[in-house]
Amino acid sequence: MKRGQAGYQLEVLIIIAVVGVTLAVVIPNLPPLGQKIAAVAGAIVFIAGFYYDLIIPGWRPGRRLGPPWNWVAFALLTAVIVALAGSFVITAKIPA
C-alpha cells in the first residue's frame, strides 16, 4: 500500500445504487411532503457519493480524471442533481 489505498472504493457506488433503488420504490408511496424530504435526502447522498468518488483520490483501474476535470465533472453532476431535486420540490403539490 505505497499510495495510501490499494483498492477501488466500490462501497460508494453500492450505496448510491441502494439509495437510488430505495427512492424509486419508496417515493411513490409517500405523502407529498415525505416525497420532498426523501428527494432532498437522496440528492444529498448522491452529491456526497459523487464527491467521494470523483474528488477524493484513490486507486482506479484505467484512466482517471485529474484536476481540474474532476472538479468540472463534480460541479456538473451536482448542478444536475440540485436542479432535478429542486424542480421536484418546487413543482410537487401538497394537498391542503
C-alpha positions in Angstrom: 0.0 0.0 0.0 2.5 2.6 -1.1 -0.1 5.0 -2.4 -2.3 5.0 0.7 -5.1 2.9 -0.7 -4.8 -0.3 -2.6 -8.4 -0.9 -3.6 -11.2 0.7 -5.6 -13.9 2.1 -3.4 -16.8 0.1 -4.6 -18.9 0.7 -1.5 -19.6 4.3 -2.6 -21.2 3.1 -5.8 -23.1 0.4 -4.0 -24.5 3.0 -1.5 -25.6 5.3 -4.4 -27.3 2.3 -6.2 -29.1 1.2 -3.0 -30.3 4.7 -2.3 -31.5 5.1 -5.9 -33.4 1.9 -5.9 -34.9 2.6 -2.4 -36.0 6.1 -3.5 -37.6 4.6 -6.7 -39.6 2.2 -4.6 -40.4 4.4 -1.6 -41.1 7.9 -3.1 -44.4 6.9 -4.9 -45.8 5.5 -1.7 -45.1 8.6 0.5 -47.3 11.6 1.0 -46.1 14.7 -0.9 -44.2 16.3 2.0 -42.4 12.9 2.6 -41.6 12.7 -1.1 -39.9 16.1 -1.0 -37.9 15.2 2.1 -36.8 11.9 0.6 -35.8 13.6 -2.7 -33.6 16.1 -0.9 -32.1 13.4 1.4 -31.4 11.3 -1.7 -29.8 14.3 -3.5 -27.5 14.9 -0.5 -26.4 11.2 -0.5 -25.8 11.3 -4.3 -23.8 14.5 -4.1 -21.7 13.2 -1.2 -21.1 9.9 -3.1 -20.1 11.7 -6.3 -17.7 14.0 -4.3 -16.1 11.0 -2.6 -15.9 9.1 -5.9 -14.7 12.0 -8.2 -12.6 14.2 -5.9 -11.1 12.0 -3.1 -8.1 10.3 -4.6 -8.0 6.5 -4.7 -6.7 3.8 -7.0 -8.8 3.4 -10.1 -8.5 0.9 -13.0 -7.6 2.7 -16.3 -7.6 6.4 -16.7 -8.9 8.8 -14.1 -10.0 12.4 -14.3 -7.4 14.7 -12.9 -7.6 18.3 -11.8 -9.4 20.4 -12.9 -11.6 18.0 -14.8 -12.6 16.0 -11.7 -14.0 19.3 -10.2 -15.7 20.2 -13.5 -17.4 16.7 -13.6 -18.4 17.1 -9.9 -19.8 20.6 -10.5 -21.8 19.4 -13.5 -23.2 16.4 -11.7 -24.0 18.5 -8.6 -25.8 21.1 -10.8 -27.9 18.4 -12.5 -28.8 16.7 -9.1 -29.7 20.0 -7.5 -31.8 21.1 -10.5 -33.7 17.8 -10.6 -34.3 17.7 -6.8 -35.2 21.4 -6.7 -37.6 21.2 -9.6 -39.3 18.2 -7.9 -39.6 20.1 -4.6 -40.9 23.3 -6.2 -43.4 21.6 -8.5 -44.8 18.9 -6.3 -48.1 20.0 -4.9 -49.0 19.4 -1.3 -52.8 19.0 -0.9 -54.4 21.4 1.6 
